[in-house]
Amino acid sequence: MTASNTLPVFSLHEGSLPLLISIPHLGTRIPDDIAATMTPVAQRTDDCDWHLDRLYACARRLGAAMLTPSYARYVIDLNRPPDGANLYPGQDTTGLLPVDTFDKEPLYRDGQLPDEAEMARRRDIYWKPYHQALSEHLAALKAKHGKVLLWEAHSIRSHVPRFFEGRLPDFNFGTANGASAVAGLAEALAAVVERHGAYTTIANGRFKGGYITRQYGQPAEGVHAVQLELTQITYMEEQMPYAYDETRAAQVEPLLDELVKTALERVRAA
């Protein structure tokens, strides 16, 4: 599926395992027509989940499928419900069509905020194709293997006062309080991190899993979903130009490999 400027909306790398890694906030592109309504700060795409396709290359080599978008979450947030409902009632969050950055800098020029018609247009062009691909590939993997693990890969700056106080734990596992995956999966993954000893971790804390985890995780039907919100300081520089840190990443990659394998084992045994 392509957008109006012919760039593919998403890329799908197919694998051999019952594992799909979705990275819905990896994209950095903003179409020219949308960019024309936005402030210069939008072009920095500060709130991108930088470099996660590179960090998860180990899982892809193991045989994981990987689904990634081309366009930035500033165009539309693929991990939000199509109606834009707040997944964390009572807490501050950004919406389906974000209007400001995590630091509350405005993304749109005065008088240029997208209206309902524009929201519907972007849903059709960007949101629906990604979710159709996600749904269809999960179904194909389930038909082939009987069970499937959806790993929602996310990252965020270690300090974002808008959303949480102080420094966020490094590895934040979410399974919608246990509803989206086999019982105890988030806790088992957190235990792996704790044994490693180099990073902090929590299960179903501030980040319990976004729309994709909650929508597609149906363990009774053989589809298990877990979200990992990883602090960016563990593998990259958190300030512009948001450079990948080879030394830090080399410490994280083997742990990610162990975590993915642990999750797959628990799903297969469920």
Residue, then its C-alpha position, 0 to 999 in steps of 0.5 A: m500500500t502506498a500513500s499519495n506521494t508513492l512511498p509505501v505506507f509500511s514494509l513487511h519482512e516475513g520470517s519463519l517463526p510464529l513471531l511478528i515484531s511490530i514497530p509502529h513508531l519507527g517512521t520519520r517521513i511526513p508528506d509534503d502536504i501535511a508538512a506545509t501545515m506544521t511547525p518546523v519542530a515537526q520536521r525533527t520527529d523528536d518522538c520517533d522510536w529511533h533505530l529499533d529496526r536496527l536494534y531488533a535485527c537479532a530477532r529478525r535473524l532468528g526468523a521473526a517477521m517485522l512490520t514497520p511504517s514509513y510515516a511518522r507518528y506526527v502524521i497519525d499514531l498507529n498505536r491509538p484507537p481509530d476513534g482517538a480514545n484515551l487509553y489511559p483515562g485521567q492521564d496526559t497522553t498524545g492522540l491519534l493525530p498528535v497536536d504537540t510533542f512530548d515536550k508540549e511544543p505545538l506541531y501545527r501552525d496557527g489555524q492549521l489543526p487537522d479537522e475530522a475530515e483530515m483525520a478520516r483521510r489519514r486513517d484511510i491512507y496510513w492507519k488502516p493499511y498498517h492494521q490490515a497488514l498486521s491483522e492478516h499476517l497474525a492470522a497467517l502465522k496463527a494458521k501456520h503455527g497454531k499460536v503466535l507472539l506479537w511483540e510490540a517494540h517501542s522506545i522513549r526518552s528516559h525522562v519525559p516529565r509530561f508522562f511520568e516523574g523521574r527516570l523511567p525504568d529501562f525495560n517496561f513490559g506491558t500485557a494489559n495487566g495480563a489480558s493480552a498474553v499468557a499469564g505471567l508473561a510480563e513478569a517472567l520477562a521482567a525477571v530475565v532483566e532483573r537476573h541480567g542485573a544491568y537495567t531496571t525493569i517493571a511489568n504493567g507499570r506506566f506502560k501497560g500496552g497501547y492499542i495494538t497490544r490490547q486489540y490484537g492480544q487474544p491469548a484464548e485464541g492463540v494470539h499473545a501480545v506483549q509491549l516493550e517500552l525501552t528507554q532510549i538511553t540504553y542504546m542511543e543518544e537521547q538528544m539530536p541527532y539521536a545517534y545510535d550508540e554501538t557500545r550501548a546497543a551491543q549490551v542490549e542486543p543479547l538481552l533482547d535476544e534472550l527476552v524474545k526467546t523466553a516469550l516464544e517459549r512461554v507462548r508455545a507452552a501455553 
